């Protein structure tokens, strides 16, 4: 199989990637055949899966605008994925061009493409890092000089914590990040849930593990809420993706009671 010009050397083109599957669901072009097949298989099991991807993306944009309107001027997007329209830096820098954004992802394709589109943007860049290794991740963040931990930070954990198993202790990873940022910082989290559609969640989880060989963990509402321990939840709390401060009907990609994702924003006091 020919390697596309945008794909870094050494990338396994026979193994699906969550970042590239998400890109495929959003209609992006930076994915491999294996990613498109995995996304298509997911759609066959749950036909409205692309709506979940759109709903999650819309939450990200609303959360970034909320944080920027609340005074946040630097954003750390962990598990940022493949850049598509309405990226964090586009949304934040539209409000204030001086906003600083650091993307971090484990997928080298996501990092390479992020760096390419950020060329010439002095206030944004991307690094390769693993959320499961928080000390190493934070060290790499500090090395960039993009994020000043002496000032409030907007930490974005969008559709990434469900890629961590219980053994990876996702709530503890969030707590480690909370310990690294100062008072006045925020965290925004979206996470796949089994709360509303347990059968569909079970089918997608089993397919990801058995066919795509990707560990995706649909968690209960209580398990997701636990990740906000130590943060003061912003209204309306941990809710379905489209129910978190929708700005218009265009944000309502999923019907009430049908979302496969929950989301919330917390404030460090």
C-alpha positions in Angstrom: 0.0 0.0 0.0 1.4 3.4 -1.0 2.0 5.8 1.9 0.3 9.2 1.4 2.7 12.2 1.3 1.1 13.5 4.5 1.7 10.3 6.5 5.0 10.2 8.5 7.4 7.3 7.9 6.8 4.4 10.2 3.1 4.8 10.6 1.3 1.4 10.6 -1.2 1.7 7.8 -2.8 -1.7 8.7 -3.9 -0.6 12.2 -6.8 1.6 12.6 -6.4 4.8 14.8 -9.1 6.5 16.9 -8.0 9.9 15.6 -8.2 8.9 12.0 -11.5 7.0 12.4 -12.9 10.2 13.9 -11.6 12.1 11.0 -13.3 9.6 8.6 -16.6 10.0 10.5 -16.3 13.8 10.1 -15.7 13.4 6.3 -12.0 14.2 6.5 -9.3 13.0 4.2 -6.4 12.3 6.5 -7.2 8.7 7.2 -6.3 5.3 5.7 -8.4 2.6 4.2 -8.3 0.6 7.4 -9.7 3.6 9.3 -12.5 4.2 6.8 -13.5 0.5 7.0 -13.5 0.6 10.8 -15.7 3.8 10.7 -18.0 2.2 8.2 -18.4 -0.9 10.3 -19.3 1.3 13.2 -21.9 3.0 11.1 -23.4 -0.3 10.1 -23.8 -1.2 13.8 -25.1 2.2 14.8 -26.2 4.3 11.8 -26.3 7.6 13.6 -22.6 7.3 14.6 -21.6 10.3 12.4 -24.1 12.5 14.4 -22.1 11.6 17.6 -18.9 12.8 15.9 -20.6 16.1 14.8 -22.1 16.5 18.3 -18.7 16.0 20.0 -17.1 18.5 17.6 -19.8 21.1 18.3 -19.3 20.7 22.0 -15.5 21.3 21.6 -16.2 24.6 19.8 -18.7 25.8 22.4 -16.4 24.8 25.3 -13.5 26.8 23.8 -15.7 29.8 23.2 -16.9 29.6 26.8 -13.4 29.3 28.2 -12.2 32.2 26.0 -15.1 34.3 27.1 -14.2 33.4 30.7 -10.7 34.9 30.3 -8.7 31.8 29.3 -6.0 32.7 26.8 -4.0 29.4 26.7 -5.3 26.0 25.8 -3.8 22.5 26.2 -5.7 20.1 23.9 -4.8 16.5 24.8 -5.8 13.8 22.4 -6.5 16.5 19.8 -6.8 14.2 16.8 -6.7 15.2 13.2 -7.4 18.9 12.7 -10.6 19.7 10.9 -12.7 22.9 10.5 -13.3 24.7 13.7 -10.0 23.7 15.4 -9.2 25.1 18.9 -6.8 27.7 17.6 -9.3 28.9 15.0 -12.0 29.3 17.6 -9.9 30.8 20.3 -7.8 33.1 18.1 -10.9 34.4 16.4 -11.8 35.8 19.9 -8.3 36.9 20.7 -5.4 36.4 18.2 -3.0 36.2 21.1 -4.5 33.0 22.5 -1.9 30.2 22.7 -2.8 26.6 21.8 -0.8 23.4 22.2 -2.1 20.2 20.7 -0.9 16.9 22.0 -1.7 13.5 20.5 -0.3 10.0 20.5 -1.0 9.6 16.7 2.0 10.8 14.6 -0.4 11.5 11.7 -2.4 13.9 13.8 0.7 15.6 15.1 2.3 15.9 11.6 -0.8 17.4 10.0 -1.3 19.7 13.0 2.2 21.1 12.6 1.7 21.5 8.9 -1.5 23.6 9.2 0.0 25.6 12.1 3.1 26.6 10.1 3.6 30.3 10.6 1.3 30.5 13.6 3.6 31.6 16.4 1.0 31.0 19.1 0.2 27.3 18.3 2.0 24.1 17.8 1.6 20.3 18.3 3.6 17.6 20.2 3.4 13.8 20.3 2.6 12.7 23.8 0.7 10.0 25.8 -1.9 11.0 28.4 -1.1 7.7 30.2 2.3 9.1 31.0 1.3 12.5 32.6 4.8 13.4 33.9 6.4 12.9 30.5 3.5 14.7 28.8 3.8 17.7 31.1 7.5 17.9 30.7 7.1 18.0 26.9 4.5 20.7 27.3 6.9 22.9 29.4 9.6 22.4 26.9 7.6 24.0 24.1 7.2 27.3 26.0 3.7 27.6 24.6 1.9 27.0 27.9 2.7 29.1 31.0 1.6 27.1 34.0 1.8 30.2 36.2 -1.3 31.4 34.4 -4.8 29.7 34.1 -5.0 27.0 31.4 -7.9 25.6 29.6 -7.3 21.8 29.5 -9.3 20.0 26.8 -9.8 16.2 27.1 -12.3 15.8 24.2 -13.1 12.2 23.3 -9.8 10.8 24.7 -10.5 9.5 28.2 -12.6 6.6 26.9 -9.5 5.3 25.1 -8.0 4.7 28.6 -8.9 1.4 30.3 -9.8 1.3 34.0 -6.3 0.0 34.6 -5.0 3.3 33.1 -6.9 5.2 35.9 -8.4 8.0 33.7 -9.8 9.9 36.7 -6.3 9.9 38.2 -4.9 11.2 35.0 -7.3 14.1 35.2 -6.3 14.7 38.8 -2.6 14.8 37.8 -3.4 17.5 35.2 -5.5 19.4 37.8 -2.4 19.4 40.1 -0.3 20.9 37.3 -2.5 24.0 36.6 -3.2 27.0 38.8 -6.4 28.2 40.3 -8.7 29.7 37.7 -8.0 27.0 35.2 -10.7 24.9 33.5 -11.1 21.4 32.2 -13.5 20.4 29.4 -14.3 16.6 29.1 -16.4 14.6 26.6 -16.6 10.9 27.0 -18.5 8.0 25.4 -21.3 6.7 27.7 -23.3 3.5 28.1 -25.9 5.4 30.2 -28.6 6.0 27.5 -28.1 3.4 24.9 -26.4 0.4 26.6 -27.0 -2.0 23.7 -25.5 0.3 21.1 -22.6 1.1 23.4 -22.0 -2.6 23.9 -22.0 -3.3 20.1 -19.6 -0.5 19.4 -17.3 -1.4 22.2 -17.1 -5.1 21.2 -16.5 -4.2 17.6 -13.7 -1.8 18.5 -12.0 -4.4 20.6 -12.5 -7.4 18.3 -12.4 -6.0 14.8 -10.5 -2.7 15.0 -8.3 -3.8 17.9 -8.9 -0.5 19.6 -9.9 -0.3 23.3 -12.9 2.0 23.6 -14.6 2.2 27.0 -18.2 3.4 27.3 -18.7 4.4 30.9 -21.6 5.2 33.1 -22.6 8.7 34.1 -21.3 8.2 37.6 -17.9 7.0 36.3 -17.6 10.0 34.0 -18.7 12.4 36.7 -15.9 11.0 39.0 -13.4 12.5 36.5 -14.5 16.0 37.6 -13.6 15.4 41.3 -11.7 18.4 42.7 -13.2 20.7 40.0 -16.2 22.9 40.5 -18.7 21.9 37.8 -20.0 24.7 35.5 -23.7 24.6 34.8 -25.4 22.5 33.5 -23.0 19.9 34.9 -22.3 16.6 33.2 -24.9 16.2 30.5 -25.5 14.8 27.0 -23.2 16.4 24.4 -25.9 18.6 22.7 -27.3 19.6 26.0 -24.2 21.5 27.1 -25.0 25.1 26.4 -26.3 24.8 22.9 -26.0 28.0 21.0 -28.5 27.2 18.2 -30.4 24.4 16.6 -27.3 23.6 14.6 -25.8 22.2 17.7 -28.5 19.7 18.2 -27.0 16.8 16.1 -28.5 14.2 18.5 -32.0 13.9 19.8 -32.5 14.3 23.6 -32.0 11.0 25.4 -30.1 9.5 22.4 -26.5 10.8 22.8 -23.7 8.3 23.1 -21.6 10.9 24.8 -21.6 13.0 27.9 -19.7 16.2 28.5 -19.0 18.8 31.1 -16.7 21.7 32.1 -15.0 22.1 35.5 -13.3 25.1 37.1 -10.3 24.9 39.5 -11.0 27.0 42.7 
